Amino acid sequence: MKVVVAVKRVVDYNVKVRVKSEGTGVDIANVKMSMNPFDEIAVEEAVRLKEAGVATEVIAVSAGVAQAQETLRTALAIGADRAVLIESNEDVQPLAVAKLLKALIDREQPSLVILGKQAIDDDSNQTGQMLAALAGLPQATFASKVTIEGGKATVAREVDGGTETLSLTLPAVVTTDLRLNEPRYVTLPNIMKAKKKPLETLKPEHLGVDVTPRLKTLKVAEPPRRSAGVVVPDIKTLVEKLKTEAKVL
């Protein structure tokens, strides 16, 4: 069984994000970039399926600038067998990514596609759903447990009222939630081995996909600073302030 995993290069989650002075976007100059944490969980799950003898090959895929090769090398160090970079200097938006992945799925014919449920930079939470629609595949989002057996995937996912369990006929699309697994620590020997694993580079036009942005960002601004709290002497004063100032009562 072949598994395709999509990964994205994003600003590291430990970095304090700064907005450009002209308000056109986030400043990523000289900023540490890493693999999107949800995608790291997706890679880990795919590698675990291979280690369990369920999957035979894990292919990591990314769409973006040439530097995304570093992110793919991390996926290879975790345990992916080979990688594909669809290189583009455009702002590759969720619909374009879904179309690129659809084209790659047509070429690779995997039994399972695993994606992080969302990227921590744009928080769109769209690519997995769009991909499933374009490819005509069953989908399970926000997976907290995945079991593959008998040509079917059983996926547990958290919903507002508790836990929901879905059964999908393969091939299928699954997006990962935080509780699915704990990604392994990437060791230096595996990082060195990853350098020898195959990494193919394509252009969107090789897959017949137009990645021209459909959405335009008008302005990016930092959230307003929170004002300092006020200490009140008693409950009566608190209630009065909630009524007259906060106007929540």
N, C-alpha and C positions, 0 to 999 in steps of 0.2 A: 504494500500500500504506500503510495506516494503522498507526502504532505507538503503543502506550500504554506509558508508563514510570511506575512507582511510585517516589515519593521520600518520605523520612521526615525530620522535624526532630529532631535529636539534639543532645546536648551536644557541642561542638566537641572533636575528638580531641586538641587541644593542652591542654585544660583538665584540671587535676587534680580528679578527682571527689571530692566530700565526701558522706559519709553523714549524714543527719539525726540529730540527737542522740537522738530517740526510736526510731530504727531502723526507720522506716516506709518509707524510700526514699532516693533520691538528692536532694540539695539543688540545685535548679536556679534558685533566686532570684539574680538579677543575674549569671547565668552566660551566657557566649557560646554561642549555639546556631547550628548549621550543618546543611547537608545531609549525610546519612549518606554517607561516602566511597564505599561500594559502589554506592549509588544514583547518585552523581555519575558513576561509570564507566558506569552503565546509560544515563544521559542522553546522555553523550558518544557512546556507541555508536549510539544511535538517531539522533542528529544527523548522525553520519558516514554512516549509511545513507541519510539524506535528501540529504546533499551528494553522495553517489555516484549519485544518481538512482534508488535502489532504493525508498526510502520517499517518500511524497508528503506526509504529515502526521505530526507528532510531538505527542502529547498527554501532558502531565505531570499526574500525579494524586497527591494526598496526603490522608491521613485524620488528623484531629487538631484541635488548638485553632486559633483564628483566626490566631494568629501564624505558623502554617505557610504563610501567604500569602507571607511573606518567602522561605521555602525554594522555593516554586513560582516566585517571580520570579527566583530564581537559575537555575532550570531553563530559564525563558524566555530569560534572558540568554545561557545556553550555546547556545540555538538551538531550543528547543521552540516550537511554533507557538501553542499555547493550553494553558490549565491548568484543572484542576478540583479544588476543595477540598471534601472531605466533612467538614464541620465538626462536631466533637463534643468536649465537655469530659470525656467518659468516658475511662478508660484503655483505648484501643482495642487489643485484643490480637490476635495473629497470625490467629486464626480469623476474628475480626470483620473484619479488614482484607481477608482473602481473600474473604469474602462480599461486602463492599462492591465490591471489584474485579470479582468475578464479575458483579454487577448492572450495573456500568459497562460491562463487556465486552459484555454482552447489548445494551446501548444503543448503543455505539459500533461494534461489530463490527470490531475491529482484526485485522490479519493476524499481528501479533506483539506479545507483551507481554514487556517486559524489566524485571526487578527486580534490585536488589542481592541477593547471596546471603544476607546477614544484616545486621542493624542493630547498630551498635557499642554500643548501650545495653543491650539485652536478650540479644543474641547468640542469638536463638532459631533462626534458619535454618529457618523453617517456612512462611512466607507463600507463597513461590513454589510449593512442593510442594502445599500445601493448595489454592491457586488452580487448579492444573492438575487436581487431583482433582475439585474442585467443577464446573469448566467442561468436564471431559472432554476436555482438550487434551493433546497430547504435550508432554513437558518435557525440558529439558537444563539441568542445574545446574552451577555452578562453571565457566562458559564462559571459556576463554582465547582463543578465536577464533571468530567468527561470520561465515558466508558465506551470503548469500541468492541463490538462483538457481532459476528454473524452478518456482516454487511450493514450494520446499523450503528448509529451513535446515540447513546443515552446521555442526555445533558441535564444536570440539575442547575437551576438558576434561582436567584433570590428575587422575589417580587414583594410588593407592598404588604401583602397579607401573609407571607411566609416563604415557602419554597415550592417551586414548580418543576416538574420533571418532564422532559420532552424526549420523544423517540424520533430520530431522523434517519431516513434511508440515504446511504452514501451514494454519490458524492454530496457533500454538504458544506455549509459555511458556519463557523463557530467564532464568536467573539468572547474574549476572556475578561473576567472580573478579578479583583485583587485576591479573593479567597481561593482561587483555583490552585495555586501552588506558591512555593517560595523559590525564586530563581537561585540557582547554584552560584557559588563564587567562582569566577573564571581564573584558573591557575595559569602561571607563566608558561608551563610546558604546552598547555592547550592553545595559548595565544601564539606560540611559535608554530605549532602544527597548523593553525588556521591560515598562516601565511602561504602554505603550500596547497591549500584547497582551492579548487577552481572558482573564479569569480568572473562571470560574463557581463559585459557592458553592452547595453542596447540603447537606442534612441526611440522616443515615442513614435517617430515615423516608421521605424522598422516594424512596429506592431499595428500601424495604420490608425493611430489614435491622435486626435487633436487635443492638446492640453492647454490651449489658450484659456486664461481665467475667465469665468463667467460672472464672478462676483468682484466688486470693487470696494476696497476698504476706504471709507470716507475719512475716518479719524480714529486714532488710538489715544486714549488718555488714561492716566493713572487714577485709581479710585480716590475719592476725597479723603483727606485725613480725618480720623475720628476725633471728635472733641473730647476733652478731659471729662471724667466723671465728677459728680458732685456728692459730697457727704452731707446727709441730712440728719438733723438731731433726733427726729422721732418719726413714727409711722404716720401721724397726722400730716406732717410737712411733706412726706413722700407722696401720700395720696393726693394732696393739694397740687403738687408739682406735676404728677401724672395727669391730672385733670386740666390744669391751666396752661402748662408748658408743653408737655409731651402730647397732650390731647389724645390719650389712649384709653381713658376711662369716661 
